[in-house]
Amino acid sequence: MESKRIRIIDGRYNLRFTVEDGGLITVDSKPYRLHYADETHFRAVDAATGRSAGFFHICEFGERVIDQGRVVAKMDEEA
């Protein structure tokens, strides 16, 4: 079975990286766990509190986060 991957893109659909369902990213060094909804949507959860940080279309995330200059990075689970 193929794992579900979430595409992290900017507002112009340029691929930055992908994250597996349940994987972690950081936004300005704050960790978030991402949950796959479908090919173009995901839910972000604050990894520290477990609270929902929102449900996003991949392009909406790119426009609201990456295009605004926030630092988004893939986080290694073992870090």
VMD Tcl script that builds the backbone (N, CA, C; Angstrom):
set m [mol new atoms 237]
animate dup $m
set s [atomselect $m all]
$s set {name element resname resid chain x y z} {
  {N N MET 1 A 0.841 -1.191 0.000}
  {CA C MET 1 A 0.000 0.000 0.000}
  {C C MET 1 A 0.882 1.250 0.000}
  {N N GLU 2 A 0.579 2.147 -0.892}
  {CA C GLU 2 A 1.356 3.373 -1.011}
  {C C GLU 2 A 0.976 4.355 0.098}
  {N N SER 3 A 1.981 4.995 0.707}
  {CA C SER 3 A 1.681 5.952 1.768}
  {C C SER 3 A 1.135 7.244 1.168}
  {N N LYS 4 A 0.298 7.908 1.935}
  {CA C LYS 4 A -0.271 9.173 1.502}
  {C C LYS 4 A 0.714 10.281 1.819}
  {N N ARG 5 A 0.978 11.126 0.836}
  {CA C ARG 5 A 1.946 12.201 1.003}
  {C C ARG 5 A 1.270 13.544 0.809}
  {N N ILE 6 A 1.659 14.498 1.625}
  {CA C ILE 6 A 1.130 15.856 1.569}
  {C C ILE 6 A 2.166 16.723 0.867}
  {N N ARG 7 A 1.735 17.420 -0.166}
  {CA C ARG 7 A 2.645 18.313 -0.888}
  {C C ARG 7 A 2.655 19.676 -0.207}
  {N N ILE 8 A 3.837 20.172 0.093}
  {CA C ILE 8 A 3.996 21.525 0.622}
  {C C ILE 8 A 4.499 22.368 -0.545}
  {N N ILE 9 A 3.647 23.330 -0.947}
  {CA C ILE 9 A 3.936 24.154 -2.118}
  {C C ILE 9 A 3.820 25.629 -1.750}
  {N N ASP 10 A 4.354 26.466 -2.625}
  {CA C ASP 10 A 4.124 27.900 -2.433}
  {C C ASP 10 A 2.837 28.267 -3.175}
  {N N GLY 11 A 2.472 29.521 -3.146}
  {CA C GLY 11 A 1.231 29.973 -3.750}
  {C C GLY 11 A 1.188 29.878 -5.263}
  {N N ARG 12 A 2.316 29.555 -5.895}
  {CA C ARG 12 A 2.364 29.387 -7.342}
  {C C ARG 12 A 2.514 27.914 -7.726}
  {N N TYR 13 A 2.224 27.039 -6.767}
  {CA C TYR 13 A 2.265 25.587 -6.951}
  {C C TYR 13 A 3.665 25.020 -7.169}
  {N N ASN 14 A 4.708 25.754 -6.772}
  {CA C ASN 14 A 6.066 25.211 -6.838}
  {C C ASN 14 A 6.266 24.307 -5.632}
  {N N LEU 15 A 6.628 23.051 -5.886}
  {CA C LEU 15 A 6.818 22.078 -4.814}
  {C C LEU 15 A 8.027 22.442 -3.963}
  {N N ARG 16 A 7.855 22.510 -2.669}
  {CA C ARG 16 A 8.958 22.737 -1.722}
  {C C ARG 16 A 9.460 21.401 -1.188}
  {N N PHE 17 A 8.532 20.556 -0.707}
  {CA C PHE 17 A 8.853 19.210 -0.240}
  {C C PHE 17 A 7.551 18.462 0.001}
  {N N THR 18 A 7.649 17.174 0.322}
  {CA C THR 18 A 6.466 16.392 0.674}
  {C C THR 18 A 6.654 15.823 2.075}
  {N N VAL 19 A 5.524 15.532 2.712}
  {CA C VAL 19 A 5.514 14.978 4.065}
  {C C VAL 19 A 4.538 13.810 4.075}
  {N N GLU 20 A 4.899 12.711 4.725}
  {CA C GLU 20 A 3.977 11.588 4.850}
  {C C GLU 20 A 2.837 11.948 5.781}
  {N N ASP 21 A 1.698 11.290 5.600}
  {CA C ASP 21 A 0.561 11.463 6.489}
  {C C ASP 21 A 1.016 11.235 7.931}
  {N N GLY 22 A 0.752 12.192 8.802}
  {CA C GLY 22 A 1.174 12.105 10.199}
  {C C GLY 22 A 2.565 12.648 10.454}
  {N N GLY 23 A 3.225 13.131 9.390}
  {CA C GLY 23 A 4.582 13.660 9.522}
  {C C GLY 23 A 4.603 15.055 10.127}
  {N N LEU 24 A 5.795 15.516 10.435}
  {CA C LEU 24 A 5.985 16.803 11.104}
  {C C LEU 24 A 6.660 17.827 10.205}
  {N N ILE 25 A 6.220 19.075 10.362}
  {CA C ILE 25 A 6.904 20.222 9.772}
  {C C ILE 25 A 7.087 21.254 10.870}
  {N N THR 26 A 7.907 22.247 10.594}
  {CA C THR 26 A 7.990 23.401 11.488}
  {C C THR 26 A 7.628 24.645 10.689}
  {N N VAL 27 A 6.961 25.562 11.362}
  {CA C VAL 27 A 6.675 26.884 10.813}
  {C C VAL 27 A 7.280 27.857 11.798}
  {N N ASP 28 A 8.322 28.570 11.354}
  {CA C ASP 28 A 9.069 29.464 12.244}
  {C C ASP 28 A 9.499 28.721 13.511}
  {N N SER 29 A 10.006 27.515 13.336}
  {CA C SER 29 A 10.531 26.631 14.388}
  {C C SER 29 A 9.473 25.981 15.280}
  {N N LYS 30 A 8.193 26.245 15.068}
  {CA C LYS 30 A 7.132 25.624 15.866}
  {C C LYS 30 A 6.652 24.363 15.144}
  {N N PRO 31 A 6.617 23.208 15.838}
  {CA C PRO 31 A 6.257 21.950 15.175}
  {C C PRO 31 A 4.748 21.738 15.005}
  {N N TYR 32 A 4.407 21.198 13.831}
  {CA C TYR 32 A 3.032 20.850 13.499}
  {C C TYR 32 A 3.008 19.461 12.879}
  {N N ARG 33 A 2.012 18.660 13.257}
  {CA C ARG 33 A 1.798 17.351 12.647}
  {C C ARG 33 A 0.727 17.517 11.573}
  {N N LEU 34 A 0.989 16.946 10.392}
  {CA C LEU 34 A 0.067 17.084 9.267}
  {C C LEU 34 A -0.674 15.774 9.015}
  {N N HIS 35 A -1.970 15.903 8.747}
  {CA C HIS 35 A -2.813 14.737 8.483}
  {C C HIS 35 A -3.465 14.886 7.113}
  {N N TYR 36 A -3.235 13.905 6.269}
  {CA C TYR 36 A -3.741 13.867 4.901}
  {C C TYR 36 A -5.266 13.807 4.903}
  {N N ALA 37 A -5.906 14.641 4.108}
  {CA C ALA 37 A -7.358 14.578 3.916}
  {C C ALA 37 A -7.660 14.049 2.507}
  {N N ASP 38 A -7.026 14.667 1.514}
  {CA C ASP 38 A -7.102 14.189 0.131}
  {C C ASP 38 A -5.908 14.782 -0.607}
  {N N GLU 39 A -5.865 14.605 -1.907}
  {CA C GLU 39 A -4.703 15.027 -2.696}
  {C C GLU 39 A -4.331 16.497 -2.525}
  {N N THR 40 A -5.295 17.345 -2.208}
  {CA C THR 40 A -5.009 18.780 -2.123}
  {C C THR 40 A -5.364 19.418 -0.779}
  {N N HIS 41 A -5.707 18.620 0.232}
  {CA C HIS 41 A -6.087 19.173 1.540}
  {C C HIS 41 A -5.421 18.420 2.684}
  {N N PHE 42 A -5.142 19.132 3.766}
  {CA C PHE 42 A -4.587 18.506 4.967}
  {C C PHE 42 A -5.003 19.288 6.203}
  {N N ARG 43 A -4.918 18.620 7.348}
  {CA C ARG 43 A -5.169 19.254 8.638}
  {C C ARG 43 A -3.829 19.383 9.350}
  {N N ALA 44 A -3.601 20.539 9.946}
  {CA C ALA 44 A -2.380 20.776 10.731}
  {C C ALA 44 A -2.768 20.791 12.208}
  {N N VAL 45 A -1.958 20.126 13.025}
  {CA C VAL 45 A -2.194 20.056 14.462}
  {C C VAL 45 A -0.930 20.513 15.170}
  {N N ASP 46 A -1.083 21.410 16.139}
  {CA C ASP 46 A 0.049 21.867 16.943}
  {C C ASP 46 A 0.629 20.652 17.653}
  {N N ALA 47 A 1.882 20.318 17.366}
  {CA C ALA 47 A 2.492 19.114 17.924}
  {C C ALA 47 A 2.704 19.212 19.433}
  {N N ALA 48 A 2.799 20.406 19.978}
  {CA C ALA 48 A 3.009 20.573 21.414}
  {C C ALA 48 A 1.717 20.437 22.213}
  {N N THR 49 A 0.608 20.953 21.673}
  {CA C THR 49 A -0.647 20.970 22.431}
  {C C THR 49 A -1.687 19.971 21.932}
  {N N GLY 50 A -1.536 19.504 20.680}
  {CA C GLY 50 A -2.524 18.607 20.086}
  {C C GLY 50 A -3.751 19.324 19.559}
  {N N ARG 51 A -3.742 20.641 19.608}
  {CA C ARG 51 A -4.885 21.431 19.123}
  {C C ARG 51 A -4.788 21.658 17.618}
  {N N SER 52 A -5.953 21.670 16.993}
  {CA C SER 52 A -6.007 21.910 15.552}
  {C C SER 52 A -5.488 23.307 15.228}
  {N N ALA 53 A -4.665 23.377 14.184}
  {CA C ALA 53 A -4.164 24.661 13.705}
  {C C ALA 53 A -4.833 25.029 12.389}
  {N N GLY 54 A -5.729 24.172 11.910}
  {CA C GLY 54 A -6.471 24.500 10.708}
  {C C GLY 54 A -6.518 23.391 9.686}
  {N N PHE 55 A -7.452 23.541 8.763}
  {CA C PHE 55 A -7.645 22.642 7.639}
  {C C PHE 55 A -7.313 23.461 6.402}
  {N N PHE 56 A -6.370 22.990 5.596}
  {CA C PHE 56 A -5.840 23.792 4.502}
  {C C PHE 56 A -5.931 23.105 3.152}
  {N N HIS 57 A -6.165 23.915 2.119}
  {CA C HIS 57 A -5.880 23.518 0.743}
  {C C HIS 57 A -4.379 23.786 0.593}
  {N N ILE 58 A -3.671 22.958 -0.150}
  {CA C ILE 58 A -2.220 23.126 -0.230}
  {C C ILE 58 A -1.802 24.494 -0.747}
  {N N CYS 59 A -2.550 25.050 -1.713}
  {CA C CYS 59 A -2.203 26.371 -2.239}
  {C C CYS 59 A -2.516 27.467 -1.215}
  {N N GLU 60 A -3.601 27.314 -0.469}
  {CA C GLU 60 A -3.942 28.274 0.590}
  {C C GLU 60 A -2.817 28.336 1.621}
  {N N PHE 61 A -2.290 27.170 2.006}
  {CA C PHE 61 A -1.175 27.133 2.957}
  {C C PHE 61 A 0.028 27.859 2.370}
  {N N GLY 62 A 0.315 27.593 1.104}
  {CA C GLY 62 A 1.436 28.265 0.446}
  {C C GLY 62 A 1.288 29.773 0.438}
  {N N GLU 63 A 0.098 30.241 0.110}
  {CA C GLU 63 A -0.151 31.688 0.059}
  {C C GLU 63 A -0.120 32.331 1.452}
  {N N ARG 64 A -0.743 31.674 2.425}
  {CA C ARG 64 A -0.869 32.263 3.764}
  {C C ARG 64 A 0.375 32.102 4.627}
  {N N VAL 65 A 1.205 31.125 4.306}
  {CA C VAL 65 A 2.370 30.853 5.157}
  {C C VAL 65 A 3.677 31.079 4.397}
  {N N ILE 66 A 3.945 30.288 3.384}
  {CA C ILE 66 A 5.228 30.361 2.676}
  {C C ILE 66 A 5.399 31.700 1.958}
  {N N ASP 67 A 4.381 32.134 1.218}
  {CA C ASP 67 A 4.496 33.383 0.462}
  {C C ASP 67 A 4.594 34.610 1.359}
  {N N GLN 68 A 4.246 34.485 2.616}
  {CA C GLN 68 A 4.344 35.600 3.567}
  {C C GLN 68 A 5.711 35.645 4.258}
  {N N GLY 69 A 6.619 34.762 3.834}
  {CA C GLY 69 A 7.984 34.800 4.344}
  {C C GLY 69 A 8.255 33.978 5.590}
  {N N ARG 70 A 7.277 33.184 6.020}
  {CA C ARG 70 A 7.503 32.346 7.190}
  {C C ARG 70 A 8.386 31.175 6.796}
  {N N VAL 71 A 9.201 30.707 7.714}
  {CA C VAL 71 A 10.148 29.624 7.436}
  {C C VAL 71 A 9.468 28.285 7.711}
  {N N VAL 72 A 9.294 27.495 6.651}
  {CA C VAL 72 A 8.647 26.195 6.739}
  {C C VAL 72 A 9.672 25.128 6.374}
  {N N ALA 73 A 9.791 24.114 7.230}
  {CA C ALA 73 A 10.776 23.056 6.987}
  {C C ALA 73 A 10.199 21.703 7.391}
  {N N LYS 74 A 10.689 20.672 6.731}
  {CA C LYS 74 A 10.342 19.294 7.084}
  {C C LYS 74 A 11.092 18.967 8.365}
  {N N MET 75 A 10.416 18.317 9.300}
  {CA C MET 75 A 11.025 17.983 10.587}
  {C C MET 75 A 11.251 16.483 10.671}
  {N N ASP 76 A 12.435 16.094 11.055}
  {CA C ASP 76 A 12.773 14.688 11.221}
  {C C ASP 76 A 12.177 14.183 12.524}
  {N N GLU 77 A 11.456 13.073 12.479}
  {CA C GLU 77 A 10.821 12.499 13.674}
  {C C GLU 77 A 11.826 12.202 14.772}
  {N N GLU 78 A 13.053 11.889 14.394}
  {CA C GLU 78 A 14.070 11.517 15.379}
  {C C GLU 78 A 14.804 12.702 15.967}
  {N N ALA 79 A 14.481 13.916 15.506}
  {CA C ALA 79 A 15.181 15.116 15.983}
  {C C ALA 79 A 14.804 15.445 17.408}
}
mol reanalyze $m
mol bondsrecalc $m
mol representation Tube
mol addrep $m
